[in-house]
Amino acid sequence: METITTHKISKERFLDVRHHTELICQSLQPEDVSIQPAEFVSPPKWHLAHTTWFFEQFVLSEYLQNYKVFNKDFAYYFNSYYNNVGERVLRAERGLMTRPTLQEVLDYRAYVNAELAAFISKGTTEAVFNIIEIGLQHEQQHQELLIYDIKYIFGNQPSFPVLDYKIQLEVEHGPQQFLQIEEGVYEIGHKDEGFCFDNELGRHNVYLHDFQISNQLVTNSEYITFIDDGGYKNFNFWHAEGWDFVQQNGLEAPLYWHKVDGKWMHYTLNGFVEVNGDLPVTHITFYEAFAFAQWKGMRLPTEFEWEIASSKFNFGQLWEWTNSAYLPYPNYTKVDGALGEYNGKFMVNQMVLRGGSVATSKNHCRPTYRNFFQPDMRWLFSGIRLAK
């Protein structure tokens, strides 16, 4: 029998994480929370409910005796991709749900918060606390996705609304330098005692050749030069798949950019403003990052190069595309059941990003964290660091 403990996770930390999700949404109106302008965007109301369902499904319903679910239909409405726990609303149809209402979702959050806070205070086993920890990390991931989705919703409206929750990129001061990393055998993967996701495990050796990596991200002014030099019109810089994507979608600049009276403007959550050439370029696909690197006569680093070099530069403003496919590390083990679906089943047709962004919870900005997206995604806060 496992020992009961009360010290693994505090009630206060749980409630702080939960409150932060609502803080991001504080300036939203009821009309904002159900809209889904693209399949890859989830409505804010869905995020608020899904992160709540996670705790109800995997903790309260499993481990709290005589727990009464808030609404038996919510598991169908707000499951995301966990096949092990039943049917669900299709992702593309999340924006069709005007019901349950926002107030019902907020009541759901309050109900689960109260039940789980009391559950935490009484103590439970380390194994159950580990599931709660995954739930908190999962909610923090959704906080970032929530910011992406709100920006996409607002950025496709003619009024370009401003969000009260402020995030802002910063200029990287000082000269750009290319840092030299010597060839050799290096260890990759998580080794500290703190939390990590299963895709960071399987610490292993890799051999790296000599390489150089920039101490700074690519700026908007550098990217504008690429545009002006015909970067979006020269197929020689692009993967065939990337070139097809550019042609089919009419790409001429990063997402949210608009040419107005000869000036590049773009939508930020702080308003519609002129592009600041000194800030890092963001909202680009892997295809665009690769093409820019080709145009510069350089390349993107692999995720292993990035991890080894990361102690030599600052990171955390933008997720940085690497030239590594998202694959399991040696000895990667997928856990049984629904939580085993969290990372492992996505290890195909995706590229790895490293570093974190201004929308990322700071405890997720670690050198071994492996983010991953399809190469055509650009609504995330993505950027470019060059290597050669």
N, C-alpha and C positions, 0 to 999 in steps of 0.2 A: 504494500500500500504506500502511495506517495505521501510525503510530508506536506502538511498544509502550511503555507507561508503567507505573510501579509506585507512583505517588503519588496516584492519583485517590481510592481508598478503601483504608483500612488493614484488615488482617486483624483487628486488635483491635476496631475499630468494628463490623465485621460480626459478630464473635462476641459482643460486648456486646449488640447488638440481639437476637440470637438467644437469648441467655441470659435477657433480660428477659421474653420470652414465657413461658419456663418458670418464672420467678420468680413471675409472676402465678398460676400453677397450683400453687404449692408446697403449699398446704393441701388440695388436692383428693384425694379417695380414688378408687380405680378405679371404684367405683360411680357417681361423679359425672360421668365424662368422656364417656360415650356417650349420655346422655339428651338428648332433644329434645322439650321440652314444647309447643312451638309451631313452625309452619313457618318463621317468621322467625328462630328461634333455631337456631344451629348448635352441636353438641356440642363441648366443649373439645378432645376428642381430634381432631376434624376440623380445628379451627383449627391445632393443632400440626402436623398432617400437610399441610394445604393450603399453609401458608406455606413448608413444606419442598419440596413439589412444585413450587412456583413457581420456585425457584432451580434445581431439577433440570431442569425442562422448558425454561426460557427461557435458561439459562446453560450448565450442565454438558453437557446432551445436545446442545446446539447448537455449543459452542465448545471443549470439552475432548476432544481426540482420544482415541479408544479408551475413552471413559467407559462404564462398565457401570452401568445403572440398578439401583437397589436392589431393586425388585420391579416387574415389567412391568405388574402389575394396578393399581398405586397411581395411575397417571394417570387411570384410570377412576374409582377411588374418590374421589379428592381434587381433581380439576378442579372449579372452581366454576361458571363461566358462559362459558368460552372455547370458542365453537363451532368456531373455527379449528383447535383441537388435538384434536378428537374427542369421542366420547360420554362421558357422565359419569352418576354416580348422581344421581337427581333430588333437588333441595334438600329436599323434604319427607321424603325417605327416608334422610337422613344419620344419623338416630338409630336406624336399624334395624341398623347395622353394629356388632355386638359384636366382630367380627374385621375387620381386624387388631387385635390386642390393644394396650393402652396401651404395653406394653414394646416391641412391634414398632415402634410409631410413634416412641418415644424412640430406638430403635436407628436408625431411618431418619433422624431429625434428626442424630444423632451422625455417621452416615456422610456425609451431605451436607455437614454443617459441616466435617468434615475435608477432604473433596474440594475444597470451594469456598475454604476458607482457604488451602490449598496453591496453588490456582489464582490467587488474588488476590496471593499473595506473589511468584509468578513474573512477574506483570505481564500486561497485555493492552491492547487498544486502548481509546481513549476511548469508542467506541460501546458496547463490551461493559460497561465500567465504568458507563455510563449505565443499562444494563439492570439491573445489580446494584443501583444506587442506587434505581431504581424498586422493586426487590424489597425493599429495606430499608424504604422508605417504605410499601410495601404491608404489610409485616409489622407496622409500627407502627400502621397502621390496624386490622389484625386484633387487635392487643393491646387496643385500645379496645373493639372488638366482643366480644372474649373476656370482658372485664369486664362488659359489658352482659348477655351470655348467661349467665355464671355467676350474676349477680345474679338474673336471671329464673328460672333453675333453682332457686337457693336460696330465692328469694322466693315460690315456689309449693310449698314444703314446710312441713309443720306445725312442724318444729323450728327454722326460720329460722336455718340455720347461719351462722357468722361466718367470714369470709375473712381469712387472715393478711395478705394484701396490702392495706394500708390506704390509703383515699382518703377525703377529708372536705371537705365544703363549708365555707366560712367566711362569717361575718357581714360585710356591707358596712357599715362604720361611717361616721358623718357624715350630714349632711342630704341628703335627695333633692333634686336640682335638675334642671331641664329646660334642657339646653344649646341655645343658639340657633345654628343654622347658616344662613348667608346664601345666598340664591339665587345661582346662577351655573353656569358650565360647569366640570366637574371631570373629571379623568382617573381611569379605573377599570381595574384589572387589575394583574398582577404586572409589576414592572420591575427588581427587584433581580437580582444575579448568582446568588443561591442557588437551590436546587431549588424548582420549583413543578410542579404537575400541569398537564396540557394545558388543563383547563377554566378555569384562571386566566389564560390567554394570549389575546391579541387585545386588547391595551390600547387603550382607546377613550374618547372623550368622552361625558359624559352631562350633561344639563341638569337641575338640581334647583331646585325652588321653596324658598322659606323654609320651614324646619321646626324643630321642637324635639324633642330626644330625651333620655330619662332617663339620668342618670349611674349609675343603679343598676338591678338586676334586681328584678322583682316578688317579694315575700316570701311565705312560707307564711301569715302572718297576713292579708295582703291577699287572698290567694286564699281563705282560709277565710271571709272576709267575703263574697266572691262566692258561695261555696257557700251560706252562711246566708241570703243575699238571694234565693235561688232561681235562681241562675245556670244550674243544670243542668235547670231546669224551664221556662224561658222561651225559647221558640223564636225570639223576636225578636233574640236576640244571636248566633244561629248561622247559618252557611251551611246551606242545605238538606241538603247531603250530610253535613255535620257533625252536624246535628240527627238525621238518620236513623241515623248511627253511634252517637250517644249512646243513642237509643231502643233500637236493636237489641242493644246490648251492656250496657245498664243502667249506664252510667257515672254516678257520683255524686261522684267525687273523683279526684285523680291516681292513677296506678298505684302499688301497694304501700301505699296508705292504707287503714286499717281503723278504724272507730269502735268503741271499747272503753270501756264504762262512761261514755259521754258525752264521751270524749276521743279526739282524732284521734291514732292511732299509725301508724307506718309502718316498713317493713322497710328497713334500710340494710345494707350489707355489714359494718358494725360491730355489727349486732344489730337487734332489734325494739325501737324506742324511741318515746317521745312526740314528736310533731312539734314542732320548734323554730320558733316563729313568726317569728323574726328571720332565719332562713336563707332563701336563694332557693328558690322553689318549683321542683320539677323533675318529670320523667317525665310530661310532658303532650304531647298531640297538637297539631298545628297548629290543628285545629278548636277545642280548648280555649283556646289562646293567643289566637286571633282573637276568640272569644266573650268572654273576659275583657276584652280591649281595647275591644270594643264596649260592654260593661257600664260601663267606666270613662269612656266618651265619648271614647276615644282610638283609636289604631290601632297596628299593627305597622309598623316601618320597612321600606322596601324594602332589598334587599341593597346597593344603591348608596348610599343614605343611610347605612346602617350603616357601610360601608367608609370613607366620607369623615369621619364623625363619630368613628370608633373611636380616633383619637389623643387624644381628649378624655376618655375614660373607661377604666377597667380592664375587661378581658375575659379569659376563659379558664376561668371556673368552670363555665359551662354553655353548650352550643350554643344559640344564640338564633334562634328562628324569625323569618324575615322574610316579608314579603308578596310575595315574588318567586318566580315559577315558575323551575325549573331549565332554562335554555335556553343555547345556545351564544352566546359573545360574537362580535362582528363579526370576520370573518377566521379564525374557529376552524378548525383543520385536524386531522382525525383521521388518525393514522398508519396505515399499512397493516399487515395481519396481526393476530395475536391481541391484541397490546398496544393496538391501536386500539379494542378492545372495552372498555377499562378504564373510560372515562367517557362517551364520546359516545353510546352506545346507550341510556343511561338518561335522556336529556334529554327526558322526557315524563312527565306526571302526578306530578311530584315538586316539593317546595318546598325552597328554599335556606335553610340555617342558617349562621350565621357565629359565629366567636369561639373555639371550642374548649371543652373541659371538663376537670374534674379527672381524667378518665380518658384525656385526650389526651396524646400525646407532645408535649413543649413545642416542639419544632421544627416542629410542625404548627399551632401557635397563631400565625397571622399574619393581618394584616388582609385579605389577598386570598384566603385559603383558602375554597373553596366546598364545604361539606358539603351533602348532599341526601338527603331521605327522603320517602316517601309521607306524606301529611298525617295518616294514622291511626296512625302509629308513635309509641310513647311509652315503649318500653323503653330508648331512648337517654337520655343525660343532657341533657335539653332544658329551656330556660327562656324567660322573657319579658322583653323590654325594650320599653317603650312609647315611642311617638312621637306627635306631634300637630302 
